[in-house]
């Protein structure tokens, strides 16, 4: 009975996973075609002739390469800031009692209730008044404000799973709060830090709306806007569009391939004897 149940579970996962992979497969298939072959009839699942013309078109466009650089600068900056701030804030909320702690946690949760579309105009007015319009800092501040509340709650939950006996033992050995944070709390929190980093990186890498509103120059705008640039008024190079979309997805795929093992590790395995 158990084997039949496991078989049905695995079969369901395979079917659902295959369905989820169809758009990705189709994107890759079109990326390796010429543009006329995209509209050929009957349409074939695999390209009649594999070609790198679409990727060559993308690499020869210096503006698109600049957008790649912009996306990395913005996404990595947001990730770095959120990891540091979320780890320290999560440690404070987990280990210390202070006046207004409950109110602060409620306020952090309330910030997640507002849809991003509702905040476009207030952010635009604020950014223009402080003179940050069309700068990296405008997007970094905006994306950080979106990602940080959830990141703080995530890190707080991770740190809550670490036994407080470790802090007490470190205190007996003469470690202060800051030293305990770096040497006792952070090492077993590596999966939490990675999960937080992945969440913030994906959010910053995929965001489109605020990038359109808060920037107007190719020197600052991220890659998500560049994908839209390939959609013309009268014609669209679908093969180049899919090639650029594949290149935009590749960093996220690579990140998951290298760090997926950390999600399976125990947070405090072997930390308490």
C-alpha positions as CSV (number, residue, x, y, z in Angstrom):
1,X,0.0,0.0,0.0
2,X,2.8,2.3,0.9
3,X,4.6,1.6,-2.4
4,X,1.5,2.3,-4.4
5,X,1.1,5.6,-2.5
6,X,4.7,6.6,-3.1
7,X,4.3,5.7,-6.8
8,X,1.3,7.9,-7.2
9,X,3.1,10.8,-5.5
10,X,6.1,10.5,-7.7
11,X,3.9,10.1,-10.8
12,X,2.0,13.2,-9.9
13,X,5.2,15.2,-9.4
14,X,6.6,14.0,-12.7
15,X,3.4,15.0,-14.5
16,X,3.1,18.4,-12.8
17,X,6.9,19.0,-13.3
18,X,6.6,18.2,-17.0
19,X,3.7,20.6,-17.5
20,X,5.6,23.3,-15.7
21,X,8.6,22.7,-18.0
22,X,6.6,23.1,-21.2
23,X,6.9,27.0,-21.3
24,X,10.7,26.7,-20.6
25,X,11.2,24.1,-23.3
26,X,9.2,26.2,-25.8
27,X,11.3,29.3,-24.9
28,X,14.5,27.5,-25.5
29,X,13.2,25.9,-28.7
30,X,12.3,29.2,-30.2
31,X,15.6,30.8,-29.1
32,X,17.5,28.4,-31.3
33,X,15.4,29.1,-34.5
34,X,15.6,31.8,-37.1
35,X,12.7,34.3,-37.0
36,X,11.0,32.9,-40.2
37,X,11.0,29.4,-38.7
38,X,9.1,30.7,-35.7
39,X,6.1,31.3,-38.0
40,X,6.6,28.2,-40.1
41,X,3.6,25.9,-40.6
42,X,3.3,23.2,-39.4
43,X,5.2,24.3,-36.3
44,X,7.7,21.7,-35.0
45,X,8.6,21.2,-31.4
46,X,12.3,21.1,-32.2
47,X,14.1,23.7,-34.4
48,X,14.5,22.4,-38.0
49,X,18.1,23.8,-37.8
50,X,19.8,24.9,-34.6
51,X,21.2,28.4,-34.9
52,X,22.7,30.9,-32.6
53,X,21.6,33.9,-34.7
54,X,19.2,35.1,-31.9
55,X,22.0,35.0,-29.3
56,X,24.3,36.8,-31.7
57,X,21.7,39.5,-32.1
58,X,21.5,40.0,-28.3
59,X,25.3,40.1,-27.8
60,X,25.8,42.6,-30.6
61,X,23.3,45.0,-29.0
62,X,25.4,47.0,-26.6
63,X,22.3,48.4,-24.9
64,X,21.1,45.0,-23.9
65,X,24.5,44.1,-22.5
66,X,24.4,47.3,-20.4
67,X,21.0,46.2,-19.1
68,X,22.5,43.0,-17.9
69,X,25.1,44.9,-16.0
70,X,22.5,47.1,-14.5
71,X,20.4,44.2,-13.3
72,X,23.4,42.5,-11.6
73,X,24.4,45.8,-9.9
74,X,20.9,46.4,-8.6
75,X,20.0,42.7,-7.7
76,X,23.3,42.0,-5.9
77,X,23.2,45.3,-4.0
78,X,19.7,44.6,-2.8
79,X,20.6,41.1,-1.8
80,X,23.7,42.2,0.1
81,X,21.8,44.9,2.0
82,X,18.8,42.6,2.8
83,X,20.9,39.7,4.1
84,X,22.9,42.0,6.5
85,X,19.9,44.0,7.8
86,X,17.5,41.0,8.0
87,X,20.1,38.8,9.8
88,X,20.7,41.5,12.4
89,X,17.1,42.5,12.8
90,X,16.0,38.9,13.0
91,X,18.6,38.3,15.7
92,X,17.3,41.3,17.7
93,X,13.7,40.2,17.4
94,X,14.5,36.6,18.3
95,X,16.9,37.1,21.3
96,X,16.0,40.4,22.9
97,X,13.0,41.9,24.6
98,X,12.5,45.6,24.2
99,X,9.7,48.1,24.4
100,X,7.6,48.2,21.2
101,X,8.8,44.8,20.0
102,X,5.3,43.4,19.4
103,X,4.2,46.7,17.7
104,X,7.3,46.6,15.5
105,X,6.6,43.0,14.4
106,X,3.0,43.9,13.6
107,X,4.1,46.9,11.6
108,X,6.5,44.8,9.6
109,X,3.6,42.4,8.8
110,X,1.3,45.2,7.8
111,X,3.8,46.5,5.2
112,X,3.3,43.2,3.3
113,X,-0.5,44.0,3.0
114,X,0.0,46.8,0.5
115,X,0.2,45.8,-3.2
116,X,3.2,47.3,-5.0
117,X,1.0,49.0,-7.6
118,X,-0.5,51.1,-4.8
119,X,2.9,52.4,-3.9
120,X,4.1,53.5,-7.3
121,X,3.0,57.2,-7.1
122,X,4.2,57.7,-3.5
123,X,7.6,56.2,-4.3
124,X,7.8,58.3,-7.5
125,X,7.0,61.5,-5.6
126,X,9.5,60.7,-2.9
127,X,12.3,59.7,-5.2
128,X,11.9,62.8,-7.4
129,X,11.8,65.2,-4.4
130,X,15.0,63.8,-2.9
131,X,16.8,64.0,-6.3
132,X,17.3,60.2,-6.8
133,X,15.2,59.8,-10.0
134,X,17.0,57.7,-12.6
135,X,19.7,56.4,-10.3
136,X,20.7,52.9,-9.1
137,X,20.0,54.1,-5.6
138,X,16.3,54.7,-6.4
139,X,15.7,51.1,-7.5
140,X,17.9,49.7,-4.7
141,X,16.0,51.6,-2.0
142,X,12.6,50.6,-3.5
143,X,13.4,46.9,-3.9
144,X,15.0,46.8,-0.4
145,X,11.9,48.2,1.1
146,X,9.8,45.5,-0.5
147,X,12.1,42.6,0.3
148,X,13.3,43.5,3.8
149,X,10.1,43.0,5.9
150,X,9.6,39.4,4.7
151,X,13.4,38.8,5.0
152,X,13.3,39.9,8.6
153,X,10.5,37.6,9.5
154,X,12.2,34.8,7.6
155,X,15.5,35.2,9.5
156,X,13.7,35.6,12.8
157,X,12.0,32.3,12.3
158,X,15.3,30.6,11.4
159,X,17.1,32.1,14.4
160,X,14.2,31.0,16.7
161,X,15.1,27.4,15.8
162,X,18.6,27.8,17.2
163,X,18.6,26.8,20.9
164,X,19.2,29.6,23.3
165,X,21.6,27.4,25.2
166,X,24.2,28.2,22.6
167,X,23.9,31.9,23.4
168,X,24.1,31.3,27.2
169,X,27.2,29.1,26.7
170,X,28.8,31.8,24.6
171,X,27.9,34.4,27.3
172,X,29.6,32.3,30.0
173,X,32.7,32.1,27.8
174,X,32.8,35.9,27.6
175,X,31.1,36.6,24.2
176,X,29.0,39.7,24.0
177,X,25.8,39.9,21.9
178,X,27.7,41.0,18.7
179,X,30.3,38.3,19.0
180,X,27.7,35.7,19.7
181,X,25.8,36.8,16.6
182,X,28.8,36.4,14.3
183,X,30.3,33.3,15.8
184,X,27.4,31.4,17.2
185,X,24.2,32.4,15.4
186,X,25.3,33.0,11.8
187,X,27.0,29.6,11.0
188,X,23.9,27.4,11.6
189,X,21.8,30.1,9.9
190,X,23.5,29.6,6.6
191,X,20.4,28.0,5.0
192,X,18.3,30.9,6.2
193,X,20.8,33.4,4.8
194,X,20.8,31.7,1.5
195,X,17.0,31.4,1.4
196,X,16.8,35.2,2.1
197,X,19.4,36.0,-0.5
198,X,17.6,33.9,-3.1
199,X,14.3,35.6,-2.3
200,X,15.6,39.1,-2.5
201,X,17.7,38.4,-5.6
202,X,14.7,37.0,-7.5
203,X,12.5,39.9,-6.5
204,X,15.1,42.5,-7.6
205,X,16.0,40.6,-10.8
206,X,12.4,40.2,-11.9
207,X,10.8,43.6,-10.9
208,X,9.5,45.6,-13.9
209,X,6.9,48.2,-12.8
210,X,9.1,50.4,-10.5
211,X,12.0,50.1,-13.0
212,X,9.8,51.8,-15.6
213,X,8.5,54.5,-13.3
214,X,11.7,55.4,-11.5
215,X,14.1,55.4,-14.4
216,X,14.3,56.7,-18.0
217,X,17.8,56.0,-19.1
218,X,19.4,52.9,-20.5
219,X,22.4,53.5,-18.3
220,X,20.3,52.6,-15.2
221,X,17.4,50.5,-16.3
222,X,17.5,46.7,-15.6
223,X,17.1,43.8,-18.0
224,X,13.4,43.4,-17.5
225,X,12.8,46.6,-19.5
226,X,15.2,45.4,-22.1
227,X,13.1,42.4,-22.8
228,X,10.2,44.7,-23.6
229,X,12.3,46.7,-25.9
230,X,12.4,43.8,-28.3
231,X,8.7,44.0,-28.8
232,X,8.2,46.3,-31.8
233,X,5.2,48.2,-32.9
234,X,4.8,46.4,-36.2
235,X,7.1,43.3,-35.8
236,X,8.8,41.3,-33.1
237,X,11.9,39.2,-33.3
238,X,10.6,36.4,-31.3
239,X,13.7,34.3,-31.5
240,X,15.8,37.2,-30.1
241,X,13.1,37.8,-27.5
242,X,13.2,34.2,-26.3
243,X,17.0,34.1,-26.4
244,X,17.2,37.2,-24.1
245,X,14.5,35.7,-21.8
246,X,16.5,32.5,-21.6
247,X,19.7,34.5,-20.8
248,X,17.7,36.4,-18.1
249,X,16.5,33.2,-16.6
250,X,19.9,31.5,-16.6
251,X,21.3,33.3,-13.5
252,X,18.4,32.2,-11.4
253,X,18.7,28.6,-12.6
254,X,22.4,28.6,-11.9
255,X,21.8,30.0,-8.4
256,X,19.4,27.2,-7.6
257,X,21.6,24.5,-9.0
258,X,24.5,25.5,-6.7
259,X,22.7,26.2,-3.5
260,X,19.8,23.8,-3.5
261,X,21.7,21.4,-1.1
262,X,21.6,24.1,1.6
263,X,17.8,24.0,1.8
264,X,18.0,20.4,2.8
265,X,20.5,20.8,5.6
266,X,19.3,20.9,9.2
267,X,19.7,24.3,10.8
268,X,21.1,23.1,14.0
269,X,22.3,19.6,13.2
270,X,25.1,18.7,15.6
271,X,25.1,22.1,17.3
272,X,23.8,20.8,20.7
273,X,25.4,17.8,22.2
